[in-house]
């Protein structure tokens, strides 16, 4: 039985479980078993069309399934599959909309632009 490692942000949908034993001969079957056991996790992994969301990364051992056979990547008894959601964020380097900013926010945005030019 493969073991699927669940990241902390998604454990609320697996009753707090950090690892879930799943059945399946490949990633698609393992994920189907995971969502059968924990239906609340499904919208966090799949879009409305039933496709794996682009920010969901799965690794068998240390290899990303996108570099293997995708959701058809085989899994074996005892394989560890890690579910790793992509994390986005950071500083936007676009010009802020001045009309929507408070005076204090405009000062912060101006300081950021100045430090980016000089640093």
C-alpha positions as CSV (number, residue, x, y, z in Angstrom):
1,X,0.0,0.0,0.0
2,X,1.5,3.4,-1.0
3,X,1.8,6.1,1.7
4,X,0.6,9.6,0.8
5,X,2.2,12.3,2.8
6,X,-0.2,15.2,3.4
7,X,1.2,18.8,3.9
8,X,0.1,20.7,7.0
9,X,-2.3,23.1,5.2
10,X,-4.3,20.1,3.8
11,X,-4.4,18.0,7.0
12,X,-7.6,19.7,8.0
13,X,-9.3,17.7,5.2
14,X,-7.7,14.4,6.3
15,X,-8.8,14.5,9.9
16,X,-5.4,15.8,10.9
17,X,-3.5,12.8,9.3
18,X,0.0,13.6,8.1
19,X,0.2,10.3,6.2
20,X,-2.6,8.3,4.6
21,X,-2.4,4.7,3.3
22,X,-3.9,4.6,-0.2
23,X,-4.6,1.8,-2.6
24,X,-3.8,2.0,-6.3
25,X,-1.4,0.9,-8.9
26,X,-0.7,4.4,-10.1
27,X,-1.0,8.0,-8.9
28,X,-4.5,8.5,-10.4
29,X,-5.8,5.4,-8.5
30,X,-4.1,6.5,-5.3
31,X,-5.7,9.9,-5.5
32,X,-9.1,8.4,-6.2
33,X,-8.7,6.3,-3.1
34,X,-7.6,9.4,-1.1
35,X,-10.6,11.4,-2.2
36,X,-12.9,8.4,-1.5
37,X,-11.5,8.3,2.1
38,X,-11.5,12.1,2.5
39,X,-14.0,13.7,0.1
40,X,-13.4,17.2,1.5
41,X,-9.9,17.3,0.0
42,X,-11.0,16.8,-3.6
43,X,-11.6,20.4,-4.5
44,X,-8.2,21.3,-3.2
45,X,-6.5,18.9,-5.5
46,X,-8.8,18.8,-8.6
47,X,-10.5,21.5,-10.7
48,X,-14.2,21.3,-11.7
49,X,-13.2,19.2,-14.8
50,X,-11.6,16.6,-12.6
51,X,-8.1,17.5,-13.6
52,X,-5.2,17.8,-11.1
53,X,-4.8,21.5,-10.3
54,X,-1.6,23.0,-11.7
55,X,-0.3,24.1,-8.3
56,X,-0.5,20.5,-6.9
57,X,2.8,18.7,-7.1
58,X,3.3,15.0,-6.4
59,X,6.5,13.3,-5.8
60,X,7.2,9.5,-5.8
61,X,10.3,9.4,-3.7
62,X,12.3,12.5,-4.9
63,X,10.9,12.5,-8.5
64,X,8.1,14.8,-9.6
65,X,5.4,12.9,-11.4
66,X,5.3,15.6,-14.0
67,X,8.8,14.4,-15.0
68,X,7.6,10.8,-15.0
69,X,4.3,9.6,-16.4
70,X,2.0,12.2,-14.7
71,X,-1.0,10.7,-12.9
72,X,-0.3,7.4,-14.7
73,X,3.0,7.1,-12.8
74,X,3.1,3.6,-11.2
75,X,3.3,3.3,-7.4
76,X,4.3,0.2,-5.5
77,X,3.7,-1.3,-2.0
78,X,5.5,1.0,0.5
79,X,6.2,3.8,-1.9
80,X,6.1,7.2,-0.3
81,X,4.2,9.8,-2.3
82,X,4.5,13.4,-1.2
83,X,1.8,15.9,-2.0
84,X,3.4,19.4,-2.2
85,X,1.2,22.4,-3.1
86,X,3.0,25.3,-4.8
87,X,3.3,28.4,-2.7
88,X,3.0,31.8,-4.4
89,X,3.6,35.3,-3.1
90,X,6.1,37.9,-2.8
91,X,6.5,41.5,-3.8
92,X,4.7,42.8,-6.9
93,X,7.0,44.9,-9.0
94,X,4.1,46.6,-10.8
95,X,3.2,50.2,-10.4
96,X,0.6,50.5,-7.5
97,X,-2.8,52.0,-8.3
98,X,-2.4,55.4,-6.6
99,X,-6.1,56.2,-6.6
100,X,-6.9,53.3,-4.3
101,X,-4.0,53.8,-1.8
102,X,-4.2,55.7,1.5
103,X,-1.6,58.4,2.0
104,X,0.4,56.2,4.3
105,X,0.4,53.3,1.8
106,X,1.5,55.7,-1.0
107,X,4.5,56.6,1.2
108,X,5.4,53.0,1.7
109,X,5.0,52.2,-2.0
110,X,7.2,55.2,-2.8
111,X,9.9,54.1,-0.4
112,X,9.8,50.6,-1.9
113,X,10.3,51.9,-5.4
114,X,13.1,54.2,-4.3
115,X,14.9,51.3,-2.5
116,X,14.5,49.1,-5.6
117,X,16.1,51.8,-7.8
118,X,19.0,52.4,-5.4
119,X,19.6,49.0,-4.0
